[in-house]
Amino acid sequence: MPQRMDPRMFAPCGMNCTVCYKHCYHKKPCLGCLYSDEGKPEHCRACKIKDCVREKGLSYCYQCAEYPCQRIKNLEKSYHKRYHASLMQNSRTVEAEGLEAFMQSQRQAFTCAKCGGVISLHDDECSECQEPKGK
């Protein structure tokens, strides 16, 4: 049975941290953007987007009057080019349909058909059986 995607793992920028390689592959997985820095790679610990949201008292970037700012645009461009993913579309979906519905769709999209593990967005491979997505 596939695991539930925890809505608390939705990052301010629009990333579902459950499908991040740092959450999928480590004995001490990263707990997501909004929690402690334990297990996070350096670029996540030093994230200016996370700091900005906190300073503004918001939960998500899409709630900001300046959205999408240049930082979000840069991250979007990177994710689109490297992973064929849109964090801005993720945010639009959460805003329109709600976080629970978004995470349910993520569960369907990122659950390994072979073993029920989580498929990492970053390498399209299952965290449990290492089966490539789509196999």
Phi, psi and chi 1 to 4 in degrees:
 res  aa     phi    psi   chi1   chi2   chi3   chi4
   1 MET       -  126.3  175.8   85.1  176.9      -
   2 PRO   -62.4  144.8  -19.1   28.9      -      -
   3 GLN   -72.0  156.0   73.1  178.4   34.2      -
   4 ARG   -75.4  143.3 -178.9  175.8  176.1  -86.5
   5 MET   -89.9  117.2  -64.6 -100.7  177.7      -
   6 ASP   -75.8  121.0 -173.0  -16.1      -      -
   7 PRO   -58.1  -22.9  -24.7   33.6      -      -
   8 ARG   -69.8   -9.6  -65.3  174.8  -64.6  179.0
   9 MET   -90.1    3.8  -65.7  -65.1  -80.4      -
  10 PHE   -83.3  116.6 -174.3   70.3      -      -
  11 ALA   -79.2  156.4      -      -      -      -
  12 PRO   -54.2  -33.0  -27.1   35.5      -      -
  13 CYS   -77.0  -16.0   65.5      -      -      -
  14 GLY   112.8    0.3      -      -      -      -
  15 MET   -81.5  137.4  175.4   65.4 -171.6      -
  16 ASN   -90.2  102.8  171.4    7.7      -      -
  17 CYS   -63.4  -18.4  -66.6      -      -      -
  18 THR   -62.2  -31.8  -54.2      -      -      -
  19 VAL   -98.4   11.3  -60.1      -      -      -
  20 CYS   -77.5  142.7  173.1      -      -      -
  21 TYR   -56.8  -33.4   74.7  100.1      -      -
  22 LYS   -70.6  -26.6  -75.4  -60.5  -79.5 -174.4
  23 HIS   -83.5  -38.5 -179.7   75.4      -      -
  24 CYS   -71.6  -37.5  -70.8      -      -      -
  25 TYR  -110.7    8.2  -65.0  116.9      -      -
  26 HIS  -117.5  147.1  -67.0   81.0      -      -
  27 LYS   -61.3  -34.4  -69.6  178.0 -176.6  170.5
  28 LYS  -114.1   82.9  -73.6 -174.6  148.6 -173.0
  29 PRO   -67.0  151.0   23.5  -30.0      -      -
  30 CYS   -59.8  140.1  169.7      -      -      -
  31 LEU   -92.5    9.1  -61.8  176.0      -      -
  32 GLY   104.3  164.2      -      -      -      -
  33 CYS   -59.8  -35.0  174.9      -      -      -
  34 LEU   -87.0   -2.1  -59.2  175.6      -      -
  35 TYR  -108.9 -154.5  -63.9   97.0      -      -
  36 SER   -64.6  165.8   78.2      -      -      -
  37 ASP   -85.3    0.4  -77.5  -18.7      -      -
  38 GLU   -61.2  129.7 -174.1  175.5  -20.6      -
  39 GLY    81.5   -2.0      -      -      -      -
  40 LYS   -85.6  145.9  -76.7 -173.0  176.1   69.9
  41 PRO   -70.4  161.2   19.2  -24.9      -      -
  42 GLU   -55.4  -43.7  177.0   57.5   34.0      -
  43 HIS   -63.3  -27.6   67.1  -85.6      -      -
  44 CYS   -78.9  -36.9  -70.1      -      -      -
  45 ARG   -64.4  -33.2  -72.1 -167.6  -56.4  -90.9
  46 ALA   -98.0   20.4      -      -      -      -
  47 CYS   -66.2  119.4 -179.8      -      -      -
  48 LYS   -73.7  -28.1  -59.9  -70.0 -176.3 -157.5
  49 ILE   -65.8  -46.8  -66.4  171.0      -      -
  50 LYS   -59.9  -43.4  175.8  179.5   67.2  172.3
  51 ASP   -63.9  -41.7  -66.7  -17.3      -      -
  52 CYS   -62.3  -45.5  178.9      -      -      -
  53 VAL   -60.7  -43.9  168.2      -      -      -
  54 ARG   -61.5  -46.4  -83.1 -162.7 -172.8  123.7
  55 GLU   -60.8  -33.6  -72.0  167.6   11.1      -
  56 LYS   -87.5   -4.0  -68.1 -178.5  177.4 -175.5
  57 GLY    70.8   28.1      -      -      -      -
  58 LEU  -104.6  167.1  -58.6  171.5      -      -
  59 SER   -98.3  -37.2  -62.9      -      -      -
  60 TYR  -136.4  149.1  -53.8  108.7      -      -
  61 CYS   -59.0  -38.6  -66.2      -      -      -
  62 TYR   -62.2  -13.4   71.9   80.2      -      -
  63 GLN   -82.1   -9.0  -62.6  168.4  -37.1      -
  64 CYS   -83.7  141.0 -178.2      -      -      -
  65 ALA   -63.3  -23.3      -      -      -      -
  66 GLU   -92.5    4.9  -62.5  170.1   38.2      -
  67 TYR   -72.6  134.2 -177.2   81.0      -      -
  68 PRO   -88.7  127.5   29.9  -31.6      -      -
  69 CYS   -79.9  177.0   66.7      -      -      -
  70 GLN   -64.0  -36.2 -165.1   58.1   50.9      -
  71 ARG   -61.2  -44.4  -75.0 -175.2 -178.4  126.4
  72 ILE   -65.5  -42.6  -71.2  -65.6      -      -
  73 LYS   -60.3  -41.7  -71.3  176.5 -175.6  177.1
  74 ASN   -65.4  -44.0  -68.5  -15.6      -      -
  75 LEU   -64.9  -41.8 -174.1   61.4      -      -
  76 GLU   -58.7  -46.2  176.1   73.6    3.2      -
  77 LYS   -61.0  -43.3 -176.1  176.6  178.7 -179.6
  78 SER   -63.6  -48.1  173.1      -      -      -
  79 TYR   -66.4  -36.5  -95.3   72.8      -      -
  80 HIS   -65.0  -45.2 -177.6   72.4      -      -
  81 LYS   -70.0  -46.5 -179.0  178.5  179.0 -179.0
  82 ARG   -83.0  -35.0  -64.9  165.8   69.0 -166.1
  83 TYR  -124.8    1.4  -49.9  114.9      -      -
  84 HIS    54.5   42.3  -50.6  -71.0      -      -
  85 ALA  -128.2  152.7      -      -      -      -
  86 SER  -122.8  108.5  173.6      -      -      -
  87 LEU   -70.8  -30.1  -56.7 -176.7      -      -
  88 MET   -69.1  -37.1  -72.0  175.3   63.0      -
  89 GLN   -66.3  -39.8 -178.3   58.3   51.2      -
  90 ASN   -55.6  -46.9  -70.9   -5.7      -      -
  91 SER   -64.5  -40.9  -68.5      -      -      -
  92 ARG   -62.5  -39.4  -75.9 -169.4  -69.6  -87.1
  93 THR   -65.2  -44.1  -58.8      -      -      -
  94 VAL   -61.4  -44.7  168.2      -      -      -
  95 GLU   -61.9  -41.4 -173.3  174.6   24.6      -
  96 ALA   -82.5  -39.3      -      -      -      -
  97 GLU  -111.8  -14.4  -60.8  174.0   18.4      -
  98 GLY    99.0  155.5      -      -      -      -
  99 LEU   -67.6  -41.6 -169.4   49.6      -      -
 100 GLU   -60.3  -45.4  -73.8  -72.8  -16.6      -
 101 ALA   -64.0  -41.5      -      -      -      -
 102 PHE   -61.5  -47.8  170.5   76.1      -      -
 103 MET   -65.4  -32.2  -67.2  -55.8  -90.5      -
 104 GLN   -64.1  -43.1  177.6   62.4   26.5      -
 105 SER   -66.4  -34.0   70.3      -      -      -
 106 GLN   -66.3  -39.0  -68.5  -80.4  -72.4      -
 107 ARG   -59.5  -44.4  177.9  179.3  176.6 -141.8
 108 GLN   -65.4  -40.8  -68.3  170.3   -8.3      -
 109 ALA   -75.0  -29.8      -      -      -      -
 110 PHE  -118.5   24.7  -69.5   98.0      -      -
 111 THR  -103.9  129.2  -63.6      -      -      -
 112 CYS   -66.3  127.0  177.3      -      -      -
 113 ALA   -68.5  -26.2      -      -      -      -
 114 LYS   -78.3  -46.3 -178.3  177.5  176.9 -177.8
 115 CYS  -128.4   -9.2   75.8      -      -      -
 116 GLY    87.2    4.8      -      -      -      -
 117 GLY   -72.5  179.1      -      -      -      -
 118 VAL   -95.1  130.6  176.2      -      -      -
 119 ILE   -87.9  125.5  -62.6  167.4      -      -
 120 SER   -72.8  130.7  167.9      -      -      -
 121 LEU   -60.3  -35.0  169.9   74.5      -      -
 122 HIS   -74.0  -27.7  -63.7  109.1      -      -
 123 ASP  -133.6    5.9   63.4   12.1      -      -
 124 ASP    54.8   39.3  -79.2  -22.6      -      -
 125 GLU  -131.6  144.7 -172.6  176.5  -82.9      -
 126 CYS   -70.1  137.5  176.5      -      -      -
 127 SER   -68.8  -23.9   61.4      -      -      -
 128 GLU   -97.7  -50.6  -57.4  -56.3  -45.6      -
 129 CYS  -108.4   -1.8   69.6      -      -      -
 130 GLN    61.1   18.0  -75.0   70.0   53.3      -
 131 GLU   -69.8  132.5 -171.5   77.3   23.6      -
 132 PRO   -65.0  148.0  -17.6   28.7      -      -
 133 LYS   -58.4  140.9 -176.1  177.0 -179.4  177.7
 134 GLY    89.1   -1.7      -      -      -      -
 135 LYS   -92.0      -  -68.9  -79.9 -179.4  172.8
